[in-house]
């Protein structure tokens, strides 16, 4: 598409989705990959409280949540099926009813549709693909 094409930018979390995606992804992944990690869920709530009290940065919060629920290192090749299953689950259960229609209307109006999100790129791409959006722009480095 030409660079002069009008642009329509959507945020993922709480714009296209009903609720955020990171915590639900972690719970979904832990349930499927290592259910024993669910015992750490109360600690995740404590981390969220520490973040709200400004004791942790957003980056520190996300890293600590990932360590508890998934482990410190995630091999993307090993979680591809998990990410695909989460994307399917999210499309079925966490997308605003009018989101897909809004994206289609923007595209029909000749606009290039982009999702700009702080969501992790590995599941952002899977969700964007299912929403029919080829372009996504991560808002920070973890994506």
Backbone as CSV, one residue per row, in Angstrom:
resi,resn,N_x,N_y,N_z,CA_x,CA_y,CA_z,C_x,C_y,C_z
1,UNK,0.837,-1.186,0.000,0.000,0.000,0.000,0.875,1.240,0.000
2,UNK,0.387,2.293,-0.588,1.171,3.521,-0.643,1.201,4.182,0.720
3,UNK,2.241,4.986,0.941,2.384,5.649,2.230,1.343,6.741,2.422
4,UNK,0.630,7.134,1.359,-0.396,8.167,1.483,-1.767,7.582,1.834
5,UNK,-1.858,6.288,1.977,-3.105,5.632,2.343,-3.498,6.058,3.763
6,UNK,-4.747,6.483,3.968,-5.175,6.857,5.322,-5.002,5.682,6.279
7,UNK,-4.693,5.999,7.507,-4.368,4.996,8.507,-5.441,4.965,9.586
8,UNK,-5.783,3.789,10.035,-6.688,3.608,11.162,-5.974,2.723,12.170
9,UNK,-5.743,3.258,13.366,-4.966,2.551,14.383,-5.883,2.130,15.527
10,UNK,-5.809,0.861,15.880,-6.558,0.318,17.009,-5.574,-0.164,18.063
11,UNK,-5.897,0.057,19.325,-5.156,-0.569,20.414,-5.804,-1.931,20.648
12,UNK,-5.027,-2.893,21.104,-5.572,-4.228,21.324,-6.352,-4.299,22.632
13,UNK,-5.642,-4.119,23.740,-6.232,-4.336,25.058,-7.254,-3.268,25.418
14,UNK,-8.455,-3.736,25.681,-9.588,-2.916,26.120,-10.103,-1.945,25.055
15,UNK,-9.629,-2.087,23.832,-10.227,-1.375,22.701,-10.855,-2.427,21.792
16,UNK,-10.028,-3.316,21.283,-10.561,-4.443,20.513,-11.025,-5.568,21.441
17,UNK,-10.329,-5.709,22.570,-10.687,-6.770,23.512,-11.538,-6.214,24.648
18,UNK,-12.273,-7.089,25.284,-13.121,-6.708,26.411,-12.255,-6.417,27.633
19,UNK,-11.245,-7.227,27.847,-10.315,-7.035,28.959,-8.904,-7.265,28.435
20,UNK,-7.908,-6.964,29.255,-6.519,-7.108,28.842,-6.182,-8.532,28.423
21,UNK,-4.997,-8.709,27.870,-4.620,-10.022,27.344,-3.457,-10.686,28.075
22,UNK,-2.611,-9.921,28.751,-1.399,-10.502,29.332,-1.709,-11.474,30.467
23,UNK,-2.415,-11.039,31.494,-2.735,-11.938,32.615,-3.553,-13.138,32.148
24,UNK,-4.590,-12.928,31.333,-5.322,-14.099,30.834,-4.445,-15.051,30.015
25,UNK,-3.503,-14.501,29.233,-2.599,-15.378,28.485,-1.768,-16.226,29.445
26,UNK,-1.231,-15.592,30.486,-0.404,-16.335,31.437,-1.193,-17.449,32.118
27,UNK,-2.417,-17.162,32.528,-3.246,-18.189,33.161,-3.591,-19.303,32.173
28,UNK,-3.941,-18.927,30.960,-4.239,-19.900,29.904,-3.018,-20.790,29.658
29,UNK,-1.858,-20.165,29.530,-0.624,-20.904,29.249,-0.249,-21.823,30.404
30,UNK,-0.347,-21.328,31.623,-0.005,-22.153,32.784,-0.938,-23.360,32.878
31,UNK,-2.226,-23.134,32.672,-3.187,-24.250,32.726,-2.848,-25.329,31.709
32,UNK,-2.427,-24.914,30.524,-2.156,-25.872,29.446,-0.760,-26.478,29.520
33,UNK,0.201,-25.682,29.932,1.604,-26.085,29.839,2.149,-26.660,31.140
34,UNK,1.811,-26.036,32.257,2.345,-26.462,33.556,1.331,-26.095,34.639
35,UNK,0.267,-26.873,34.776,-0.800,-26.527,35.720,-0.322,-26.317,37.159
36,UNK,0.779,-26.943,37.529,1.298,-26.755,38.880,1.677,-25.303,39.141
37,UNK,1.959,-24.533,38.089,2.319,-23.119,38.260,1.141,-22.262,38.725
38,UNK,-0.062,-22.771,38.613,-1.232,-22.015,39.064,-1.190,-21.738,40.564
39,UNK,-0.387,-22.499,41.308,-0.240,-22.200,42.744,0.391,-20.824,42.958
40,UNK,1.041,-20.287,41.921,1.667,-18.968,42.024,0.708,-17.814,41.730
41,UNK,-0.511,-18.123,41.325,-1.467,-17.061,40.976,-1.650,-16.031,42.098
42,UNK,-1.737,-16.442,43.376,-1.847,-15.424,44.430,-0.621,-14.498,44.490
43,UNK,0.545,-15.022,44.154,1.737,-14.169,44.123,1.638,-13.137,43.004
44,UNK,1.017,-13.518,41.898,0.816,-12.578,40.790,-0.054,-11.413,41.257
45,UNK,-1.079,-11.719,42.039,-1.935,-10.660,42.586,-1.103,-9.740,43.476
46,UNK,-0.202,-10.316,44.269,0.692,-9.507,45.097,1.608,-8.628,44.266
47,UNK,2.105,-9.163,43.166,2.943,-8.366,42.262,2.160,-7.196,41.681
48,UNK,0.908,-7.455,41.333,0.068,-6.380,40.795,-0.129,-5.272,41.835
49,UNK,-0.296,-5.672,43.093,-0.434,-4.683,44.168,0.859,-3.884,44.321
50,UNK,1.995,-4.560,44.213,3.288,-3.865,44.301,3.453,-2.879,43.152
51,UNK,2.979,-3.247,41.982,3.024,-2.336,40.833,2.132,-1.121,41.079
52,UNK,0.927,-1.364,41.573,0.004,-0.253,41.858,0.585,0.684,42.912
53,UNK,1.368,0.122,43.839,2.013,0.929,44.884,3.312,1.562,44.386
54,UNK,3.598,1.362,43.114,4.790,1.906,42.457,6.108,1.337,43.006
55,UNK,6.031,0.101,43.476,7.230,-0.589,43.941,7.914,-1.347,42.806
56,UNK,7.180,-1.581,41.727,7.703,-2.251,40.536,7.358,-1.419,39.312
57,UNK,8.230,-1.482,38.311,7.891,-0.877,37.019,6.996,-1.861,36.261
58,UNK,6.393,-1.383,35.219,5.551,-2.249,34.388,6.375,-3.402,33.809
59,UNK,7.580,-3.086,33.370,8.463,-4.114,32.819,8.795,-5.159,33.884
60,UNK,9.131,-4.713,35.092,9.445,-5.649,36.173,8.235,-6.523,36.501
61,UNK,7.062,-5.911,36.512,5.835,-6.660,36.785,5.642,-7.766,35.749
62,UNK,5.727,-7.417,34.475,5.511,-8.406,33.418,6.559,-9.513,33.455
63,UNK,7.804,-9.144,33.720,8.860,-10.158,33.788,8.623,-11.119,34.950
64,UNK,8.264,-10.575,36.107,8.025,-11.419,37.278,6.808,-12.319,37.059
65,UNK,5.765,-11.769,36.457,4.577,-12.576,36.166,4.924,-13.722,35.216
66,UNK,5.728,-13.430,34.201,6.123,-14.478,33.258,6.947,-15.545,33.957
67,UNK,7.901,-15.130,34.791,8.728,-16.115,35.498,7.866,-17.057,36.332
68,UNK,6.876,-16.506,37.029,6.028,-17.335,37.879,5.128,-18.273,37.081
69,UNK,4.534,-17.777,36.019,3.509,-18.546,35.324,4.027,-19.377,34.146
70,UNK,5.148,-18.954,33.544,5.687,-19.678,32.381,7.112,-20.170,32.568
71,UNK,7.856,-19.514,33.426,9.275,-19.794,33.569,10.077,-18.618,33.052
72,UNK,11.364,-18.617,33.316,12.183,-17.446,32.977,12.466,-17.314,31.486
73,UNK,12.542,-18.423,30.786,12.809,-18.363,29.342,11.715,-19.140,28.613
74,UNK,11.194,-18.535,27.576,10.136,-19.182,26.801,10.649,-19.398,25.387
75,UNK,10.714,-20.647,24.977,11.113,-20.990,23.617,9.890,-20.823,22.719
76,UNK,9.931,-19.821,21.861,8.773,-19.523,21.016,8.356,-20.704,20.156
77,UNK,9.315,-21.520,19.741,8.972,-22.692,18.928,8.116,-23.688,19.711
78,UNK,8.318,-23.723,21.032,7.568,-24.663,21.858,6.181,-24.156,22.234
79,UNK,5.952,-22.860,22.107,4.650,-22.316,22.513,3.768,-21.903,21.338
80,UNK,4.175,-22.218,20.123,3.387,-21.831,18.950,1.965,-22.364,19.024
81,UNK,1.803,-23.643,19.332,0.461,-24.221,19.435,-0.329,-23.571,20.564
82,UNK,0.357,-23.281,21.657,-0.271,-22.626,22.800,-0.760,-21.225,22.428
83,UNK,0.076,-20.477,21.726,-0.281,-19.127,21.283,-1.471,-19.187,20.321
84,UNK,-1.452,-20.139,19.403,-2.574,-20.289,18.468,-3.869,-20.616,19.212
85,UNK,-3.781,-21.507,20.191,-4.971,-21.868,20.973,-5.473,-20.663,21.770
86,UNK,-4.542,-19.878,22.326,-4.944,-18.680,23.071,-5.608,-17.662,22.143
87,UNK,-5.061,-17.494,20.961,-5.650,-16.549,20.005,-7.073,-16.978,19.647
88,UNK,-7.271,-18.253,19.388,-8.616,-18.756,19.081,-9.562,-18.519,20.257
89,UNK,-9.082,-18.815,21.459,-9.884,-18.605,22.671,-10.243,-17.127,22.834
90,UNK,-9.279,-16.248,22.602,-9.512,-14.805,22.743,-10.499,-14.285,21.714
91,UNK,-10.360,-14.738,20.480,-11.291,-14.301,19.434,-12.713,-14.720,19.812
92,UNK,-12.861,-15.905,20.362,-14.187,-16.408,20.727,-14.748,-15.765,21.994
93,UNK,-13.870,-15.344,22.912,-14.342,-14.938,24.238,-13.966,-13.535,24.693
94,UNK,-13.080,-12.849,23.979,-12.572,-11.583,24.504,-12.542,-10.458,23.476
95,UNK,-13.182,-10.612,22.363,-13.206,-9.540,21.363,-14.569,-8.856,21.437
96,UNK,-14.561,-7.520,21.494,-15.824,-6.781,21.476,-16.620,-7.176,20.238
97,UNK,-17.906,-7.304,20.395,-18.775,-7.744,19.299,-18.620,-6.885,18.054
98,UNK,-18.391,-5.603,18.238,-18.296,-4.715,17.078,-16.871,-4.519,16.561
99,UNK,-15.887,-5.133,17.197,-14.490,-4.911,16.805,-14.209,-5.378,15.379
100,UNK,-14.633,-6.564,15.048,-14.374,-7.099,13.712,-15.098,-6.265,12.664
101,UNK,-16.324,-5.853,12.977,-17.077,-4.999,12.048,-16.400,-3.640,11.889
102,UNK,-15.860,-3.096,12.974,-15.162,-1.802,12.903,-13.921,-1.892,12.028
103,UNK,-13.172,-2.967,12.189,-11.981,-3.169,11.362,-12.384,-3.288,9.892
104,UNK,-13.419,-4.069,9.625,-13.890,-4.245,8.241,-14.369,-2.921,7.651
105,UNK,-15.050,-2.109,8.448,-15.544,-0.812,7.965,-14.390,0.123,7.631
106,UNK,-13.362,0.128,8.457,-12.188,0.968,8.189,-11.501,0.526,6.904
107,UNK,-11.369,-0.775,6.732,-10.744,-1.304,5.521,-11.595,-0.971,4.294
108,UNK,-12.915,-1.107,4.421,-13.827,-0.800,3.307,-13.781,0.681,2.937
109,UNK,-13.456,1.530,3.918,-13.337,2.970,3.663,-11.986,3.318,3.040
110,UNK,-11.163,2.295,2.792,-9.879,2.515,2.134,-8.730,2.813,3.074
111,UNK,-8.939,2.571,4.353,-7.880,2.841,5.319,-7.019,1.601,5.557
112,UNK,-5.766,1.840,5.811,-4.844,0.779,6.221,-5.034,0.600,7.726
113,UNK,-5.336,-0.593,8.164,-5.616,-0.867,9.573,-4.363,-1.405,10.254
114,UNK,-4.056,-0.819,11.410,-2.884,-1.190,12.196,-3.323,-1.419,13.635
115,UNK,-2.749,-2.428,14.276,-2.929,-2.600,15.711,-1.638,-2.145,16.374
116,UNK,-1.743,-1.151,17.245,-0.608,-0.678,18.041,-0.848,-1.163,19.463
117,UNK,0.092,-1.911,20.005,-0.173,-2.533,21.297,1.095,-2.762,22.093
118,UNK,0.939,-2.757,23.408,2.026,-3.137,24.302,1.987,-4.640,24.588
119,UNK,1.073,-5.348,23.943,0.979,-6.799,24.126,2.225,-7.474,23.559
120,UNK,2.540,-8.642,24.101,3.689,-9.387,23.593,3.460,-9.777,22.141
121,UNK,4.488,-9.600,21.346,4.373,-9.809,19.906,3.983,-11.240,19.552
122,UNK,4.443,-12.226,20.335,4.148,-13.603,19.947,2.656,-13.898,19.945
123,UNK,1.869,-13.318,20.838,0.429,-13.556,20.715,-0.287,-12.411,20.009
124,UNK,0.304,-11.223,19.982,-0.276,-10.115,19.220,-0.387,-10.497,17.745
125,UNK,0.658,-11.105,17.200,0.635,-11.504,15.792,-0.472,-12.518,15.513
126,UNK,-0.637,-13.481,16.418,-1.673,-14.499,16.220,-3.069,-13.881,16.284
127,UNK,-3.272,-12.953,17.204,-4.574,-12.278,17.296,-4.819,-11.393,16.080
128,UNK,-3.800,-10.625,15.691,-3.943,-9.725,14.539,-4.275,-10.516,13.275
129,UNK,-3.612,-11.632,13.100,-3.881,-12.474,11.926,-5.341,-12.912,11.899
130,UNK,-5.859,-13.314,13.051,-7.250,-13.766,13.114,-8.247,-12.623,12.954
131,UNK,-7.808,-11.412,13.267,-8.660,-10.239,13.076,-8.534,-9.677,11.660
132,UNK,-7.653,-10.273,10.870,-7.468,-9.819,9.497,-6.644,-8.557,9.375
133,UNK,-5.768,-8.328,10.353,-4.921,-7.132,10.351,-3.480,-7.570,10.139
134,UNK,-2.886,-7.095,9.063,-1.516,-7.491,8.741,-0.489,-6.657,9.488
135,UNK,-0.849,-5.422,9.839,0.113,-4.516,10.465,-0.129,-4.406,11.961
136,UNK,0.959,-4.536,12.719,0.893,-4.275,14.151,2.192,-3.627,14.555
137,UNK,2.100,-2.710,15.457,3.257,-1.947,15.899,3.391,-2.079,17.403
138,UNK,4.378,-2.845,17.866,4.575,-2.955,19.310,4.919,-1.591,19.902
139,UNK,4.406,-1.317,21.084,4.662,-0.040,21.745,5.923,-0.057,22.594
140,UNK,6.429,-1.235,22.915,7.655,-1.271,23.702,8.494,-2.476,23.317
141,UNK,9.637,-2.616,23.943,10.633,-3.596,23.504,10.271,-5.045,23.769
142,UNK,9.452,-5.318,24.795,9.174,-6.720,25.100,8.337,-7.381,24.023
143,UNK,7.754,-6.583,23.178,6.860,-7.144,22.165,7.626,-7.722,21.005
